[in-house]
Amino acid sequence: MDLTLDHTQALIQKMAREYATRVIAPEASAIDRESRFPTSILKGLAELGLMAVGVSPELGGSGAGTVAYALAMQEVARACASTAVTMAVTNMVGEVIAAFGTDAQKARYNPKLASGEYAAGAFALSEPGAGSDPGVMATTARRDGDAWVIDGQKQWITSGAHAGVMVVWARTGDRETFPGTRGVSCFLVESGTPGLLIGKAEDKMGIRGSNTVSLTFDACRVPESALLGELHGGFKIAMMALDGGRIGISSQAIGIARAALAESVQYAHDRKQFDKPIASFQATQWKLADMVTELDAAHLLTMRAAWLKDNGRPFSREASMAKVFATEMANRICNKAVQIHGGYGYIREFAAERHLRDVRVTMIYEGTSEIQRIVIARSALG
Ligand SMILES: Cc1cc2nc3c(=O)[nH]c(=O)nc-3n(C[C@H](O)[C@H](O)[C@H](O)COP(=O)(O)OP(=O)(O)OC[C@H]3O[C@@H](n4cnc5c(N)ncnc54)[C@H](O)[C@@H]3O)c2cc1C
């Protein structure tokens, strides 16, 4: 594995860093405080090609691959975790459509997702009763003439109220013939489709600028052409998308942790107790040393998973390893950052408090830490 960045990867990283520092970071605290969906910032990201980093240029994307995408995510998340998760899901939706869509589906949706004509895309897999175990999904889609009729409920859907198009999973086969995940198919549902009802936004602990809603499908009719991929082949699509998505969430966690580390270093130099900067105490230095080391390890695991994906190699186990390690280390780092800030880490005046709230969810979504360990253990046990 060669970790030297090629010209495109370095360019994407630089561009994302510049935009994140100049435009996103100054807004991040207000986005959090006001629970404000970052519409104009997302448009700017789209103009830079960052809403479809892995999608080919023919479909409006940057065609820069997963390493570039992971680097861009880290930069955006360093500035604002809410913006980063919205970017992550939109990239994932674009990649899914590009990989499994018909020519007509790709032509209809990919350019709009990439260009920002759609503020975001959404990925609707989870349900009130089906989280870690999507096999118990209750949403159904039944054929009616030349249409599909979707009924059911989805839960926790990122950008659900803002997405131009959603990838929606529904059961198309009866449970007896198609047990578990075998009778599940995937559909593309456009915003505003009659029968698609958007629930109220969740009042979250962190990533408060991202939009998280429930969706109700009440006899929601979509054309036959809305089926994405093969009939009953939806679970495979979900798993492939989530493998890639885990690289995105690892990168989000790394970005948040980098911000927490940088602010901790600054604070440790500035804050004096016992007539000395707290940076001079070994207790602070050891915390910082662990933070730097763990961050590097998480970055390397994430780059390896991204590199494998870019090179067409299996990367599912490596993506899970990156996700569980990066998200758990980022939680440790953000917690240490609050500790280094003392009482000031516990109030909104300093960003350490926001980072700790934002980072918590990275161990939950795109598969909890426990689910990642199941994937890794399965592979370890052969
Ligand atoms: C802010 C936010 C945004 C989200 N965005 C999206 C989105 O855009 N699209 C989408 O489809 N979903 C989304 N999700 C849903 C997310 O993926 C789920 O919350 C997650 O998969 C866990 O499902 P659950 O919440 O139902 O928890 P459960 O599956 O009920 O799990 C509860 C606990 O039990 C543990 N557990 C479950 N099964 C096992 C097992 N076999 N072994 C050991 N432990 C187990 C879990 O790890 C967890 O600790 C989002 C969630 C949040 C909070």
The ligand as a Tripos MOL2 file, in Angstrom:
@<TRIPOS>MOLECULE
LIG
   53    58     1     0     0
SMALL
NO_CHARGES

@<TRIPOS>ATOM
      1 C1        -28.2500   10.7790   14.4170 C.3       1 LIG1
      2 C2        -28.5220    9.4860   13.7030 C.ar      1 LIG1
      3 C3        -28.5540    9.4590   12.3310 C.ar      1 LIG1
      4 C4        -28.8510    8.2670   11.6490 C.ar      1 LIG1
      5 N1        -28.9450    8.2680   10.2820 N.ar      1 LIG1
      6 C5        -29.4100    7.1780    9.6400 C.ar      1 LIG1
      7 C6        -29.7020    7.2020    8.2420 C.ar      1 LIG1
      8 O1        -29.4820    8.2220    7.5540 O.2       1 LIG1
      9 N2        -30.2380    6.1050    7.6680 N.ar      1 LIG1
     10 C7        -30.5010    4.9670    8.3720 C.ar      1 LIG1
     11 O2        -30.9980    4.0090    7.7820 O.2       1 LIG1
     12 N3        -30.2280    4.9050    9.7020 N.ar      1 LIG1
     13 C8        -29.7080    5.9730   10.3400 C.ar      1 LIG1
     14 N4        -29.4450    5.9240   11.7010 N.ar      1 LIG1
     15 C9        -29.7650    4.7070   12.4410 C.3       1 LIG1
     16 C10       -28.5620    3.9590   12.9630 C.3       1 LIG1
     17 O3        -27.8750    3.3380   11.9320 O.3       1 LIG1
     18 C11       -29.0860    3.0100   14.0590 C.3       1 LIG1
     19 O4        -29.4130    3.7960   15.1680 O.3       1 LIG1
     20 C12       -28.0880    1.9410   14.3980 C.3       1 LIG1
     21 O5        -27.9180    1.0410   13.3440 O.3       1 LIG1
     22 C13       -28.5160    1.1510   15.6530 C.3       1 LIG1
     23 O6        -29.8340    0.7410   15.5620 O.3       1 LIG1
     24 P1        -30.8350    1.0210   16.8060 P.3       1 LIG1
     25 O7        -30.7290    2.4570   17.1260 O.co2     1 LIG1
     26 O8        -32.1560    0.4820   16.4450 O.co2     1 LIG1
     27 O9        -30.2190    0.2150   17.9980 O.3       1 LIG1
     28 P2        -30.4130   -1.3890   18.2880 P.3       1 LIG1
     29 O10       -30.1350   -2.1800   17.0590 O.co2     1 LIG1
     30 O11       -31.7110   -1.5780   18.9670 O.co2     1 LIG1
     31 O12       -29.2340   -1.6050   19.3270 O.3       1 LIG1
     32 C14       -29.3120   -1.2550   20.7010 C.3       1 LIG1
     33 C15       -28.0290   -1.7450   21.3600 C.3       1 LIG1
     34 O13       -27.9570   -3.1910   21.2470 O.3       1 LIG1
     35 C16       -26.7460   -3.5520   20.6250 C.3       1 LIG1
     36 N5        -26.9270   -4.7350   19.7890 N.ar      1 LIG1
     37 C17       -27.8860   -4.9650   18.8570 C.ar      1 LIG1
     38 N6        -27.7200   -6.1590   18.2870 N.ar      1 LIG1
     39 C18       -26.6270   -6.7230   18.8650 C.ar      1 LIG1
     40 C19       -25.9350   -7.9560   18.7070 C.ar      1 LIG1
     41 N7        -26.3130   -8.8740   17.8080 N.pl3     1 LIG1
     42 N8        -24.8390   -8.1850   19.4840 N.ar      1 LIG1
     43 C20       -24.4250   -7.2550   20.3700 C.ar      1 LIG1
     44 N9        -25.0410   -6.0690   20.5580 N.ar      1 LIG1
     45 C21       -26.1280   -5.8030   19.8180 C.ar      1 LIG1
     46 C22       -26.3540   -2.3430   19.7710 C.3       1 LIG1
     47 O14       -24.9850   -2.3510   19.4440 O.3       1 LIG1
     48 C23       -26.7640   -1.2110   20.6850 C.3       1 LIG1
     49 O15       -25.7820   -0.9900   21.6430 O.3       1 LIG1
     50 C24       -29.0860    7.0960   12.3910 C.ar      1 LIG1
     51 C25       -29.0250    7.1210   13.7850 C.ar      1 LIG1
     52 C26       -28.7530    8.2940   14.4500 C.ar      1 LIG1
     53 C27       -28.7280    8.2970   15.9590 C.3       1 LIG1
@<TRIPOS>BOND
     1     1     2 1
     2     2     3 ar
     3     2    52 ar
     4     3     4 ar
     5     4     5 ar
     6     4    50 ar
     7     5     6 ar
     8     6     7 ar
     9     6    13 1
    10     7     8 2
    11     7     9 ar
    12     9    10 ar
    13    10    11 2
    14    10    12 ar
    15    12    13 ar
    16    13    14 ar
    17    14    15 1
    18    14    50 ar
    19    15    16 1
    20    16    17 1
    21    16    18 1
    22    18    19 1
    23    18    20 1
    24    20    21 1
    25    20    22 1
    26    22    23 1
    27    23    24 1
    28    24    25 2
    29    24    26 1
    30    24    27 1
    31    27    28 1
    32    28    29 2
    33    28    30 1
    34    28    31 1
    35    31    32 1
    36    32    33 1
    37    33    34 1
    38    33    48 1
    39    34    35 1
    40    35    36 1
    41    35    46 1
    42    36    37 ar
    43    36    45 ar
    44    37    38 ar
    45    38    39 ar
    46    39    40 ar
    47    39    45 ar
    48    40    41 1
    49    40    42 ar
    50    42    43 ar
    51    43    44 ar
    52    44    45 ar
    53    46    47 1
    54    46    48 1
    55    48    49 1
    56    50    51 ar
    57    51    52 ar
    58    52    53 1
@<TRIPOS>SUBSTRUCTURE
     1 LIG1         1 GROUP 0 **** ****
